[in-house]
Amino acid sequence: MASKKLTDVPDHLNEEYYQISPDILESFSKFRPPLDIFRFKEEVARIEPFYRVGERLDKERIDELARLTREGFSFVSRVDHPVYVKHIAHQLDLVLVDKNLKEREIADIFAEALGMRLEGFFEQPVKAALDRLNEDLMVLTEYLWNDVYRIRALLRRLRREHTLANHALNCGLVGLGLFLKINESEIGKEITRKTFDHVTLGLFLHDLGMSKIPLFIRNKTQALSRDEQQKILNHTLVGREMLSKLDLRYKEVEACLGEHHERLDGSGYPQKLKGREISPLGRLCAVVDSYCAMITDRAHAKAMEPAEAAKILAEDQRRYDPRFTLPLQAMVLAGR
C-alpha cells in the first residue's frame, strides 16, 4: 500500500486514500481482499468503490484489479489503516517493498508485528518461534540501517502496560534509539550491519529468562517469598542457558542477557560486577531495562512519566552510567 502522489489524482484524495502497489495486492487474498478497494476514474477525476469486503471477485474483476493496480489507479481508504496494519504484520518484509507508506504508518506496522511475534515467542521460546521473530527483527534492522532517524516514529509506539512481550518491545525500540543516538557516526563504519543485527537481538531478548518464571510470580502484587525472589534473581542465568538451546551464541546477546541487572557500584546481580567489569552494551541495556520498567503500569507500581523516569536514572550516577543516562534523557525530552 502506498501514498504515491499521481499527477492525475487530486491532492486532497491522497490524504483520504493511498495507492495499492502490485506487491501489496499480491499479498491479499485473490478472491476476497481483506479491505474495501476503490478505483480512480481518470475521466471524471473521482474515486469510486470497486470492491467491498464480503464480496467475491470473479476472474474478470481480478484481472481488472491487477490492471488498475499496475496503472496506479487502485486505492484503499486511510480509514482502513488498522485493518491493513494487522494484515501486513504477518508479512512484515512488505514494508520494505512499499516505499511510499508514511513513517508513522510503518511504525504502526512494526509495533503490531513485533508485539505479536514477541508474545508468541515468550509463550513458547523454541527455535521455530525465534526464527519467525528474527526474520521480522532483520526487517527492522534493514529499515533502520538505511535511515537511522526512522527510529523516531517507532519510539512513539511504546506500550504503557507491562507484560513480558511489551517490555521486550519497549526495550528493543528504546535500546535501538539510544544505541543509534550514541553511535550514529559509527554506523556503517566501526559498527557493521552484523553487529547491529546482534545488538538488536540482544536488546529485544534481554529478558529471555523471564519466560521461564511462572506468570503468577511475575504479576504478584504481594511480597515475594524467598523462593520466588530467587527465581526472579536467577532469570539472567536461566536466559544465558537458554541461548545454547536456541543456537544464539553472540557476544552482544550474551552481554544484554547476562548484565542488564548489573550496577556500576556492584549492587546488581548475578555477578555483582562493578564499573568497567560491565560491558558498554550491558550498561546500556541496564539503563534501558530500568527505564522501560519505570514507564509502564506494573503489578506493584504505576507508570512514571518518561521525562521523570529518565531524570531519576540520570541522577543515579552511582549505579547507572551517565554516558547512557544523559543521552537517554536528551532523547526523551526531544521526543516530548
C-alpha positions, 0 to 999 in steps of 0.5 A: 500500500502506498501514498504515491502522489499521481499527477492525475489524482487530486491532492486532497484524495491522497490524504483520504486514500493511498495507492495499492502497489502490485506487491501489496495486492499480491499479498491479499487474498485473490478472491476476497481482499481483506479491505474495501478497494476503490478505483480512480476514474481518470475521466471524471477525476473521482474515486469510486468503490470497486470492491467491498469486503464480503464480496467475491471477485470473479476472474474478470474483476481480478484481472481488472484489479491487477490492471488498475493496480499496475496503472496506479489507479487502485486505492484503499481508504486511510480509514482502513489503516488498522485493518491493513496494519494487522494484515501486513504484520504477518508479512512484515518484509512488505514494508520494505517493498512499499516505499511510499507508506508514511513513517508513522504508518510503518511504525504502526506496522512494526509495533503490531508485528513485533508485539505479536511475534514477541508474545508468541515467542515468550509463550513458547521460546523454541527455535521455530518461534525465534526464527519467525521473530528474527526474520521480522527483527532483520526487517527492522534492522534493514529499515533502520540501517538505511535511515537511522532517524526512522527510529523516531516514529517507532519510539512513539509506539511504546506500550504503557502496560507491562507484560513480558512481550511489551517490555521486550518491545519497549526495550528493543525500540528504546535500546535501538534509539539510544544505541543509534543516538550514541553511535550514529557516526559509527554506523556503517563504519566501526559498527557493521550491519552484523553487529547491529543485527546482534545488538538488536537481538540482544536488546529485544531478548534481554529478558529471555529468562523471564519466560521461564518464571511462572506468570503468577510470580511475575504479576504478584502484587504481594511480597515475594517469598524467598523462593520466588525472589530467587527465581526472579534473581536467577532469570539472567542465568536461566536466559544465558542457558537458554541461548545454547538451546536456541543456537544464539551464541553472540557476544552482544546477546550474551552481554544484554542477557547476562548484565542488564541487572548489573550496577556500576557500584556492584549492587546488581546481580548475578555477578555483582560486577562493578564499573568497567567489569560491565560491558558498554552494551550491558550498561546500556541495556541496564539503563534501558531495562530500568527505564522501560520498567519505570514507564509502564503500569506494573503489578506493584507500581504505576507508570512514571512519566518518561521525562521523570523516569529518565531524570531519576536514572540520570541522577543515579550516577552511582549505579547507572552510567551517565554516558547512557543516562544523559543521552537517554534523557536528551532523547526523551525530552526531544521526543516530548 
